[in-house]
Amino acid sequence: MRRIVDVLSLSPLGVVPEFRRQGIGARLVAPAIEAADSRRVPLVFLEGSPLCYGTRGFEGAAALGFRSPSLRIPDAAFQVARLSAHEPWMTGTFVYSDVFWAFDCVGLRDRED
């Protein structure tokens, strides 16, 4: 079966450095995943640290058969949470909507120092 599957992206997401390690990220991610699952969304993608998001149900997306939308996203940062509506045939290229590109919100960027 080949078709386009509507999924969600939980990126960009961040916590200001001085407020990290206080559970704020977990309090943002958990209800987002619950809301997506209750709406029968099969997959939620994000760009982020596997050390952080791996404990929140995310896995390396490339290892599960998904292709990144950009070479600017390191493999380790390209992650997905498979929710209850996910089916094994749901693999392929993750595509960001135009607004992500318009605001340059995809992958690593050169710092302007």
Rosetta constraint file for C-alpha pairs under 8 A:
AtomPair CA 1 CA 89 HARMONIC 7.12 0.50
AtomPair CA 5 CA 90 HARMONIC 7.51 0.50
AtomPair CA 6 CA 41 HARMONIC 7.25 0.50
AtomPair CA 7 CA 41 HARMONIC 5.98 0.50
AtomPair CA 7 CA 42 HARMONIC 6.43 0.50
AtomPair CA 7 CA 43 HARMONIC 5.29 0.50
AtomPair CA 7 CA 44 HARMONIC 6.01 0.50
AtomPair CA 7 CA 45 HARMONIC 7.75 0.50
AtomPair CA 8 CA 36 HARMONIC 7.81 0.50
AtomPair CA 8 CA 41 HARMONIC 7.34 0.50
AtomPair CA 8 CA 43 HARMONIC 6.50 0.50
AtomPair CA 8 CA 44 HARMONIC 4.76 0.50
AtomPair CA 8 CA 45 HARMONIC 6.26 0.50
AtomPair CA 9 CA 44 HARMONIC 5.43 0.50
AtomPair CA 9 CA 45 HARMONIC 4.68 0.50
AtomPair CA 9 CA 46 HARMONIC 5.57 0.50
AtomPair CA 10 CA 44 HARMONIC 6.72 0.50
AtomPair CA 10 CA 45 HARMONIC 6.12 0.50
AtomPair CA 10 CA 46 HARMONIC 5.09 0.50
AtomPair CA 10 CA 47 HARMONIC 7.93 0.50
AtomPair CA 11 CA 45 HARMONIC 7.70 0.50
AtomPair CA 11 CA 46 HARMONIC 5.15 0.50
AtomPair CA 11 CA 47 HARMONIC 6.12 0.50
AtomPair CA 12 CA 46 HARMONIC 7.52 0.50
AtomPair CA 12 CA 47 HARMONIC 7.21 0.50
AtomPair CA 12 CA 105 HARMONIC 6.78 0.50
AtomPair CA 14 CA 25 HARMONIC 7.34 0.50
AtomPair CA 15 CA 19 HARMONIC 6.48 0.50
AtomPair CA 15 CA 20 HARMONIC 6.01 0.50
AtomPair CA 15 CA 24 HARMONIC 7.27 0.50
AtomPair CA 15 CA 25 HARMONIC 6.68 0.50
AtomPair CA 16 CA 20 HARMONIC 6.55 0.50
AtomPair CA 19 CA 24 HARMONIC 7.74 0.50
AtomPair CA 20 CA 24 HARMONIC 7.09 0.50
AtomPair CA 20 CA 25 HARMONIC 7.83 0.50
AtomPair CA 23 CA 27 HARMONIC 6.22 0.50
AtomPair CA 24 CA 28 HARMONIC 6.33 0.50
AtomPair CA 25 CA 29 HARMONIC 6.11 0.50
AtomPair CA 26 CA 30 HARMONIC 5.88 0.50
AtomPair CA 26 CA 56 HARMONIC 7.54 0.50
AtomPair CA 27 CA 31 HARMONIC 6.93 0.50
AtomPair CA 28 CA 32 HARMONIC 6.57 0.50
AtomPair CA 29 CA 33 HARMONIC 6.19 0.50
AtomPair CA 29 CA 56 HARMONIC 7.62 0.50
AtomPair CA 30 CA 34 HARMONIC 6.22 0.50
AtomPair CA 30 CA 56 HARMONIC 7.47 0.50
AtomPair CA 31 CA 35 HARMONIC 5.97 0.50
AtomPair CA 32 CA 36 HARMONIC 6.17 0.50
AtomPair CA 33 CA 37 HARMONIC 6.07 0.50
AtomPair CA 33 CA 44 HARMONIC 7.54 0.50
AtomPair CA 34 CA 38 HARMONIC 6.10 0.50
AtomPair CA 35 CA 39 HARMONIC 6.32 0.50
AtomPair CA 36 CA 40 HARMONIC 6.42 0.50
AtomPair CA 36 CA 41 HARMONIC 5.27 0.50
AtomPair CA 36 CA 42 HARMONIC 7.97 0.50
AtomPair CA 36 CA 44 HARMONIC 7.74 0.50
AtomPair CA 37 CA 41 HARMONIC 5.57 0.50
AtomPair CA 37 CA 42 HARMONIC 7.13 0.50
AtomPair CA 37 CA 83 HARMONIC 5.88 0.50
AtomPair CA 37 CA 84 HARMONIC 6.52 0.50
AtomPair CA 37 CA 85 HARMONIC 7.38 0.50
AtomPair CA 40 CA 83 HARMONIC 7.89 0.50
AtomPair CA 40 CA 84 HARMONIC 7.22 0.50
AtomPair CA 40 CA 85 HARMONIC 5.42 0.50
AtomPair CA 41 CA 83 HARMONIC 7.03 0.50
AtomPair CA 41 CA 85 HARMONIC 6.25 0.50
AtomPair CA 41 CA 86 HARMONIC 7.74 0.50
AtomPair CA 42 CA 82 HARMONIC 6.16 0.50
AtomPair CA 42 CA 83 HARMONIC 5.03 0.50
AtomPair CA 42 CA 84 HARMONIC 6.42 0.50
AtomPair CA 42 CA 85 HARMONIC 4.44 0.50
AtomPair CA 42 CA 86 HARMONIC 4.19 0.50
AtomPair CA 42 CA 87 HARMONIC 7.60 0.50
AtomPair CA 43 CA 80 HARMONIC 6.57 0.50
AtomPair CA 43 CA 81 HARMONIC 5.69 0.50
AtomPair CA 43 CA 82 HARMONIC 4.91 0.50
AtomPair CA 43 CA 83 HARMONIC 5.75 0.50
AtomPair CA 43 CA 85 HARMONIC 7.96 0.50
AtomPair CA 43 CA 86 HARMONIC 6.47 0.50
AtomPair CA 44 CA 80 HARMONIC 5.53 0.50
AtomPair CA 44 CA 81 HARMONIC 5.20 0.50
AtomPair CA 44 CA 82 HARMONIC 6.86 0.50
AtomPair CA 44 CA 83 HARMONIC 7.74 0.50
AtomPair CA 45 CA 78 HARMONIC 7.47 0.50
AtomPair CA 45 CA 79 HARMONIC 5.66 0.50
AtomPair CA 45 CA 80 HARMONIC 4.32 0.50
AtomPair CA 45 CA 81 HARMONIC 6.46 0.50
AtomPair CA 46 CA 77 HARMONIC 7.70 0.50
AtomPair CA 46 CA 78 HARMONIC 6.28 0.50
AtomPair CA 46 CA 79 HARMONIC 5.42 0.50
AtomPair CA 46 CA 80 HARMONIC 6.35 0.50
AtomPair CA 47 CA 73 HARMONIC 7.20 0.50
AtomPair CA 47 CA 77 HARMONIC 4.96 0.50
AtomPair CA 47 CA 78 HARMONIC 5.04 0.50
AtomPair CA 47 CA 79 HARMONIC 6.18 0.50
AtomPair CA 47 CA 107 HARMONIC 7.27 0.50
AtomPair CA 48 CA 52 HARMONIC 7.67 0.50
AtomPair CA 48 CA 53 HARMONIC 6.99 0.50
AtomPair CA 48 CA 77 HARMONIC 4.68 0.50
AtomPair CA 48 CA 78 HARMONIC 6.90 0.50
AtomPair CA 48 CA 79 HARMONIC 7.26 0.50
AtomPair CA 49 CA 53 HARMONIC 6.18 0.50
AtomPair CA 49 CA 54 HARMONIC 7.92 0.50
AtomPair CA 49 CA 76 HARMONIC 7.27 0.50
AtomPair CA 49 CA 77 HARMONIC 5.53 0.50
AtomPair CA 50 CA 54 HARMONIC 4.92 0.50
AtomPair CA 50 CA 58 HARMONIC 7.60 0.50
AtomPair CA 50 CA 59 HARMONIC 7.40 0.50
AtomPair CA 50 CA 60 HARMONIC 7.56 0.50
AtomPair CA 50 CA 76 HARMONIC 6.55 0.50
AtomPair CA 50 CA 77 HARMONIC 6.40 0.50
AtomPair CA 50 CA 79 HARMONIC 7.55 0.50
AtomPair CA 51 CA 55 HARMONIC 7.17 0.50
AtomPair CA 52 CA 56 HARMONIC 7.37 0.50
AtomPair CA 53 CA 57 HARMONIC 6.74 0.50
AtomPair CA 53 CA 58 HARMONIC 5.54 0.50
AtomPair CA 53 CA 59 HARMONIC 7.92 0.50
AtomPair CA 54 CA 58 HARMONIC 4.84 0.50
AtomPair CA 54 CA 59 HARMONIC 5.95 0.50
AtomPair CA 57 CA 81 HARMONIC 5.70 0.50
AtomPair CA 57 CA 82 HARMONIC 7.97 0.50
AtomPair CA 58 CA 79 HARMONIC 5.88 0.50
AtomPair CA 58 CA 80 HARMONIC 5.09 0.50
AtomPair CA 58 CA 81 HARMONIC 4.40 0.50
AtomPair CA 58 CA 82 HARMONIC 7.62 0.50
AtomPair CA 59 CA 79 HARMONIC 5.29 0.50
AtomPair CA 59 CA 80 HARMONIC 5.42 0.50
AtomPair CA 59 CA 81 HARMONIC 6.30 0.50
AtomPair CA 60 CA 64 HARMONIC 6.90 0.50
AtomPair CA 60 CA 75 HARMONIC 7.48 0.50
AtomPair CA 60 CA 76 HARMONIC 6.33 0.50
AtomPair CA 60 CA 77 HARMONIC 7.49 0.50
AtomPair CA 60 CA 78 HARMONIC 6.15 0.50
AtomPair CA 60 CA 79 HARMONIC 4.60 0.50
AtomPair CA 60 CA 80 HARMONIC 6.43 0.50
AtomPair CA 61 CA 65 HARMONIC 6.68 0.50
AtomPair CA 61 CA 66 HARMONIC 5.37 0.50
AtomPair CA 61 CA 67 HARMONIC 7.47 0.50
AtomPair CA 61 CA 75 HARMONIC 7.99 0.50
AtomPair CA 61 CA 78 HARMONIC 5.74 0.50
AtomPair CA 61 CA 79 HARMONIC 4.62 0.50
AtomPair CA 61 CA 80 HARMONIC 5.23 0.50
AtomPair CA 62 CA 66 HARMONIC 4.84 0.50
AtomPair CA 62 CA 67 HARMONIC 5.88 0.50
AtomPair CA 62 CA 68 HARMONIC 7.30 0.50
AtomPair CA 62 CA 75 HARMONIC 6.73 0.50
AtomPair CA 62 CA 78 HARMONIC 7.13 0.50
AtomPair CA 62 CA 79 HARMONIC 7.76 0.50
AtomPair CA 64 CA 91 HARMONIC 7.60 0.50
AtomPair CA 65 CA 91 HARMONIC 5.50 0.50
AtomPair CA 65 CA 92 HARMONIC 6.40 0.50
AtomPair CA 66 CA 91 HARMONIC 5.35 0.50
AtomPair CA 66 CA 92 HARMONIC 4.81 0.50
AtomPair CA 66 CA 93 HARMONIC 5.56 0.50
AtomPair CA 66 CA 94 HARMONIC 6.74 0.50
AtomPair CA 67 CA 92 HARMONIC 5.84 0.50
AtomPair CA 67 CA 93 HARMONIC 4.37 0.50
AtomPair CA 67 CA 94 HARMONIC 6.10 0.50
AtomPair CA 68 CA 73 HARMONIC 7.09 0.50
AtomPair CA 68 CA 75 HARMONIC 7.93 0.50
AtomPair CA 68 CA 78 HARMONIC 6.77 0.50
AtomPair CA 68 CA 93 HARMONIC 6.17 0.50
AtomPair CA 68 CA 94 HARMONIC 5.87 0.50
AtomPair CA 68 CA 95 HARMONIC 7.87 0.50
AtomPair CA 69 CA 73 HARMONIC 7.97 0.50
AtomPair CA 69 CA 93 HARMONIC 6.59 0.50
AtomPair CA 69 CA 94 HARMONIC 5.57 0.50
AtomPair CA 69 CA 95 HARMONIC 5.46 0.50
AtomPair CA 69 CA 96 HARMONIC 6.80 0.50
AtomPair CA 70 CA 106 HARMONIC 7.25 0.50
AtomPair CA 70 CA 107 HARMONIC 6.91 0.50
AtomPair CA 71 CA 107 HARMONIC 7.74 0.50
AtomPair CA 72 CA 106 HARMONIC 7.25 0.50
AtomPair CA 72 CA 107 HARMONIC 4.60 0.50
AtomPair CA 72 CA 108 HARMONIC 5.33 0.50
AtomPair CA 72 CA 109 HARMONIC 7.47 0.50
AtomPair CA 73 CA 77 HARMONIC 6.49 0.50
AtomPair CA 73 CA 78 HARMONIC 6.38 0.50
AtomPair CA 73 CA 106 HARMONIC 7.35 0.50
AtomPair CA 73 CA 107 HARMONIC 4.39 0.50
AtomPair CA 73 CA 108 HARMONIC 6.20 0.50
AtomPair CA 74 CA 78 HARMONIC 6.51 0.50
AtomPair CA 74 CA 107 HARMONIC 7.66 0.50
AtomPair CA 82 CA 86 HARMONIC 5.86 0.50
AtomPair CA 86 CA 90 HARMONIC 6.92 0.50
AtomPair CA 96 CA 100 HARMONIC 6.27 0.50
AtomPair CA 96 CA 101 HARMONIC 7.63 0.50
AtomPair CA 97 CA 101 HARMONIC 7.43 0.50
AtomPair CA 98 CA 102 HARMONIC 6.16 0.50
AtomPair CA 99 CA 103 HARMONIC 6.18 0.50
AtomPair CA 100 CA 104 HARMONIC 6.00 0.50
AtomPair CA 100 CA 105 HARMONIC 5.05 0.50
AtomPair CA 100 CA 106 HARMONIC 6.29 0.50
AtomPair CA 101 CA 105 HARMONIC 6.22 0.50
AtomPair CA 101 CA 106 HARMONIC 6.58 0.50
